[in-house]
C-alpha cells in the first residue's frame, strides 16, 4: 500500500482554506477581554438606599472573562469544553481568582450531578430500557411526527415534576435517539431532529418550574424570599401558581417547534406497526433492565423524598445520585469502556459555567450588574419594573447558574419593590419562571448541553432559535403577571398607604 510523501502532506496542508470567520470571532473574544480588563476603574453601582457596590479590578476581570467566554461559546470557535478550560486558565493567569478556587468549581457538586445524570442515560441505552420505552411510546402516539413531538414534550414536562430536569434530560436523550433513528435520516441534521432535541431541552425547563423537585433554584429563591420578606411559600403554593405557566409554556413550545422546525415528513408510514413489532422482538425484561430500573427508581424516590423529610435534607442530592453510578459498576451493568464513553466535552462545559458563575458572584461583578440594571427602573411603572427584573434574570441565567442569577437579583429587587408599591410575591414567581427557561446558551441549563450531544444543531443555531423563544417566554410571563396570577389570587401591588 502506497504512503503519502512528506511533500504531498505539506501541499494538502497548504491547500486547506483559512477559516477567517473562526479567526475573527476568536479575535473578537480576545479584544473584548483586553478592553474590559485594561480599562480604567468603572463607577460604583448605587442602590435606592444609597449603598455603594464597587467594581474591583478582580470583578472587572470577571466581566472580561465573561465576555470572552460568551463569544467563544456562541460561535464555537473551539470545542465548548476548551472554552471552559480557558475560563479557569484566565482567572488563574490574570489573578482574578486563585487557581485553587477557579478550578475547584470544575468539580462542584452540580457538575458531578450532571455526570451522574448522564450515566443514568447511558445505562438506559446499554440495558435496552431506552428502546423498550421508545417503541412503547411510538406504538401509542402513532405515526404523525406532530404527535411524536407532542408525546415527547408531554412526557418530558411530566417527569420534571418528580425528578430533577437534568436527570430527566439524561433519561429522555437516549429515548429520543432511538425514536430519531426510525426517521430514516441517519445522523444527518434535520428540522425534525432539531425540534426533537432542542424541544426536549426547552420543555424540561418549562416543566421544572412547577414543583420544587424539578431544580434547586426554587428552594433557593424561597429561602431568599423568607429572609427578605419574612413570609414563607409552601411547596403546594408554589405549584399552584407555577403549574398554569409551566404547562402553558409546554404547549406554546410545541406550537413554536411545529412552526419554526416543522418536520420534513408529516408522518412515518408503518411506524406504529413497526414499533409494536420491535417492542415484541425485544422480549421480556432482562436481569440488567430490572436491576437498572430498580436502582434509578430508588435514587429518584430518595432525592424526591428530601423535600418532605427534613432528616434527608442534610444529604446532598449529588451524593445520592452518585450512589447509583457506583451501584451500576458494582452489579456489572457498566464497565471501564463505558466510563471512557462519557461526553467529557459536555461535563467540561458545565464545569466552566460553574467557574465563571462563581467568579462573577464572588468578585461582586454580578451584584454590580444587577444593581446598575434594576435602579434604572426604580421610578418606573410597576409592570415595567417587574418585567425588567424578569428580563435581567432571564439573561443572567443563560450565562451563569440560575441559582446565582436569582441570588444576585432577587434581594435587590425585593428591596426596591416597596418603593413602587409592588408585592414581593409577583417578583419571586416571575423570576422563577424565567430562571427555569434559558433558551439562548447551552451553559444556561444542563438539558441544553445534553441535547447538544445529539449533533443535530450548532451553538449558533441554538442561540438564534432561542431569541424568538425567549420573546415568547417574556410574553407568557407578562400574561401571568397581568391576568393569570391576579385571577388566582396572587397579590401583585401593595395597598396604597
N, C-alpha and C positions, 0 to 999 in steps of 0.2 A: 504493500500500500504506500503510495507516494505521500511525502510530507511536505508541508509548505516551507519554502525557504525564508530566511530572515528578511530578505528583500521584499518578498510578496506580502509578508505580515506588515512590514513597515508601510508599504503602499496602501494596504487596506486601512491602516490606522490614519494615514494622511487623508484618505477619501471620506472619512467619517465627518459629516457636516457639523459645524459648530452650532450648539443649541443656544442661540443668543437670548431667547426668551428666558431660559433657565438662568443664564448668567445675569440677566437683567434683574430678576427677582431675588437672586442671591445678593446682588449688589444693593438692591433697594433695602433689604433687611439690614445689611451691614451699615449702610448710610444712615438709616433711621436710628439704629443703635448708637452710632457715633454722635449724631446731632443731639439726641436726648441726653446721653451720658456726659458729653463735654459742654453742654450749655450752662450758662450762669445759673445761680440759685433761682428757683421759682418762688413766687409769693405764697404765703401761708393760706390755707383754707380756713374760713371763719364761720362757725355755726351760728344759729339765731341767738344763742345765749352769750355770744362773744368769745367762746372758746377757740383758741388758735390750734391749727393742725399743721405742723411744719413738714415740708417735703425735704427730708435729709438727703445727703449725697447717696446713701445706700438706697433710699426709696426711689430716687431719680434713676439710679442704676437698675432697679427692679422694673421700672417703666420701660427702660431701654431694652432690657431682655424680653419683656412682654411684647414690645413692638416687633422685634426681630422674629420671635417665635410665631407670632400671628401671621406674618407674611410667609414665612417658610412652611408653616403648616397648611395654609390655604392653598398655596401654589405648589406644594410638594416638591420643592427644589432638591431635596434629599429625602431618603426614607423617613417617615414620620418619627420612627424611633430614634433616628440620628439627630433630628431636631431636638428631641427631648434630652439627649445626652449633651447637646450644645447648651441647653438651658442650665444644666448643672455646672458645666465647664465654665461658662461665662460668670456665673456667680462666684466661683472659686478664684478664677484668674483675676477678675476685676474687684475682688474683695467686697462684693455686695453682701454676701453672707459667708461664714466659714464653710469650708468644703464639707466638713462633717455634717453640718445642718443641711446643706444643699442636697447632698447625696443620700442622707438618711431618709429623706422624703421619698426616695425611689423605692423604698421597701416599707412605705406606710401601710398600715392595716388595710386601708381602702384598696391599694394596689393588689395586695395579696387576696383580697376578697374577689377582685376581678379574675385573678389567676384561678382561684378555686371554682368560680362560676364557669370559666372556660373549660376546666377539667370535667365538670359535670356534663357539659355539652359534648365533649369528646367521648365520654362514657356512653351517653345515649346513642351516639353514632356507632361506636365499636360493638356494643352488645346487640344492636339491631332494634332497640326500642324506638329510635327515630323513625325508621321505615315503617314499623308497625303503627305508630301514631299517624304518620303521614298518609299511609294507604287507607287507614280507617277514616280519617278526616275527609279525604278526597271521595271516598265511597258515599259520604253523607252530603257534602256540599255540591257534588256533581262536576260537570264538565265546563261550565261557564267560567271564564277567567275572572269576571267581576265577582262571582260568588266565592272563588278561591281567595281573592283579595279580602273580601268581607269576612270569610271564615277565619283566615289567619289573623286579621286585625282584632276580631272579637275575642278569639282565644288568648291572644297576647294581652289585651287590656284586662280580661277577666283574671288571668294568672297574677298580674301585678297587684291585685287587691290582697293577695295572701302571701306573696313572696317578693323579695327584692327585685326591682326591674332588671338589674344586672344578671341575676340568676335566670330570670325569665328569658332575656335575650339570648343567653348562652344555651338555654334549653330549646328555644324556638329556632335558632340559627341552623342546626343540622336538619331539623324538620323541614325548613324552607328549602334547604339544598336538595333534599330528597324530592320535594314537590317540583322544584325548578328543573330537576333532571328529566322529568316527564314532559317538559315543554319542548323537548327535542331541539334545543339550540346549543347544546354542549355548554362550554364555559363562555361562549360569546355574550357580551353585554347586550341586553335588550331593554325595551321600555318596561316590559313585564318584570324582568329581573330587578331593575332599579326600583320600581314601585314596591315590589315584594319586600326587599331588604331595607330600603330607606323607610318604607311604611312601617315595618316592624319596629324599627328604632324610634320613630316618632310616636307611634301608638303606645309603646312601652312607657314613654314619658307621660303621655296623657292618662293612662290607666294608673300610673304610680302616684298621682296626686290624691287619689280617692281615699286611701287609708294610710295609717302610719306604718304599715308593713311594707309599702312599696319602695320606700327610700328613707335615709336617715334625716333628710332635710326637714321633714315635718316635725319630728321630735325636737330638733334644734330650734326651729322657729317658735314653737310653742313655749319652749324654755325662755327665750328672749322676751316673748310677749308677757309671760308671767312676771319676769323680773322688772320690766319697764312699766307695765300697766297694772300689775297686781291682780290680774284676772287669769283664771285657768280655763283652757279649752279642752274638753274631753275628747277621747278617741271617736265617739259616735257623733259629737257635734261637728268635728272636722269632716267626717264622712258625709254628714247631712248636707253641708254646704258645698263640698267639693264634688260629690257624685254627679250632679247635673252637668257641671262644666267638664269633668273628665270624659263623660260619655258623649256630650255634645261635640267635643273635640275629636273623639274617636270616629264619629260618623262624618264630621266635616273633613277629616283627613282621608277617609275612604273616598269621599266625593272629590277631594283635591287630587288624589292619585288617579282616579278614573278620568279626570280632565287633563292633567298635565303628563301623566305617564300611562295613558290608556294602552292596555296590552295590544300587541300586534294581531293577536288572534282572539276572536270573540269566545271561542271555545276550543277545547282539545278533544276532538271526536274520539269516542270509545274510551275516554279516560276513566269514567266511572266503573265500567266493567273491568277494565284493565287493573284498576286499583283493587277491586274486590278479589280478582284472581291472584294478584300479587300478595294480598293480605292472607289469603288461604294458603298460598305456597310457602309462606314463612313458617306455618305450623304453630304448634303450641309454644308458649313462652319457655325459653331455656333457663337453666340454672343461673347464668350470668345476668340475664334480664331481670329475673325475680330479685336477686341479691342487690343489683344496682338500683332497682326501683325502691326497695326497702330502705337502702342507705340514704337515697335522695329524699324520700318521703319523711324519714326520721329527722334528717337535717332541717328540712323546711318547717316541720312541726315544732322543733325546739326553738328555731330562730323566731318563728311567729309567736310562740308562747311567751317570749320575752316581753311583749307588750302588755301581757296580762298577769304575769307572775314576777313581782319585784325581785325575788331571790335569783332569778335567771339574768337580770339586767347587769349584774356585776361581771358576767362573762361576755367578752367581746364577740360579736357575731362572726368576725373573721376567724377566730379560734374554732368556733363551732363548725363553720363551713369547711375549714381545712381538715377537720376530723374526717370528713367524707373523702377528701383527697387521699389521706393516709389509708383509710379503710379500703379504697379501690385497689391499692397496691397490696395490702395485706391479704385480700381474698383473691389475688391474681387476676383481677379484671384488667388492670393496666400493667405495663412493664416499662423498661427503660426506653424502648423505642418510642413509646407514647409520650414520655417526658420530653424527648427531643423534637416532637412534633408540635409542641406548644408554640403558638404565634407570638414570639417574643417581641416582634415589632409593635404589636398592639399593647402588650404589657408595658413596654418602654414608653409608649405614647402616654399612657396614664400616669406612669411614674414621673415623667416630665411635667405633666399637667399639675400633679400634686405639688411638685417642687416650685413651679412658678406661682401657684396659688398661695402657698405658704410664704413665699418670698414677698409677694405683694402685701400680704396680710401682716407679716411680722415686721416689715420695714415701715409700715404705715402708709405705703403708697395707695393701697386700696381704699383706706379710710379717707385719705386726702381727695381721691377721685369722687367718692360718694358725697362728701360734704360739699365740694365745689359744684357738683351736679344738682343736689337737692336744694341748696339755698337759692338757686336761680328761680325756683318755683315757690318760694316761701310766701309770696304775696299773690299767688295765682288763685283761680277758681278751684274749689275742692276737687272737681273731676280731673282737671288738668294736673293737679298735684299727684293724685293717686295714679294716674296713667304715667306720669313722669317717673314715679318710683318703680312701677311695673316695667317700664321700658329699660330703666337702668339695671334692674335685677336680671332682666332677660338678656341684655348684652353681656353683663359680667359673668353670668352663669355659662355662657358659651366659651369663656376663656379660662375661668377658674372653677373650683369646686362650687356647686350650687349652695352647699352648706356655708362656704366662706362668703359667697355673694349675699346671702341673707344676713349673715353675721355682721357684715360691714355696713349694710344699708338699712336694715330694719330698726336698730336702735336710734339712728339719726332721724329716720322718717317718723318714728313714734314720738320723738321729742318735738318735731316741727308740727305734727298733725294738730294738736290742740289749738295752735295759733290760727289755724284755718278752719276750725270747727269740724274737723274730720275725725270720725270714730276709728280707734285703733284696729278694730276687727276687720274693716274693709282693706286696710293696708296689709295686715297679716295674710289674709286669704288671697288677695290679688298678687302678692309677692310669691306665695306658694304655687299659684297656678303657673306663672311664667317660669319660675325656677325649675319646674319639672320638665319643661319642654325646650331645651336648647337645640334649635333646628339648624344652626349655622355652621358650627365647627364640630369635628369629631371628638375633640377633647371635652366638649360640654357634658357628655354623658357616656358611660360605658356601652350602652346599646348602640350608639352611633359607631363606635370603633369596632364593635363586634360585627355589625352589618357591613362595614368597610372590608372585612376579611373575605367577603363574597367575590370581590374584584369586579363587581357589576358597575361601579361608579368611581369617579375620582374625587379627591377632596374639593377640587374646584366646582365640580357638578353639585356636590352636596351643599356647598356654600350658596351657589346660585339658586337652587331649588328651595333652600332654607329661607330666602328673603320673602317670597310670597307666603310661605307657610308661617313665618313669624308675623307678617302683617295680619294674617287670618287669626293667629293666636291673640294678638292685641285687640282685634275686633271682638273676639269672643270674650275677652276679659272686660272690655267696655260694656258689652251686653250684660255680663254678670253683675257689674257694679251698678248699672243704672236700672236694670229691670229684674233680673232673676233673684239676686240676693235680697233686695228690698221686699219683694213679694214673699220670700221665705222667712222674713222677719229679722234679717241681719241689720244692726244699726249702721248707718252709713255716715250720717252727720250728727254732731253733738247738738243738743238743745241750746237755743240762744239763752245767754245769761241775762 
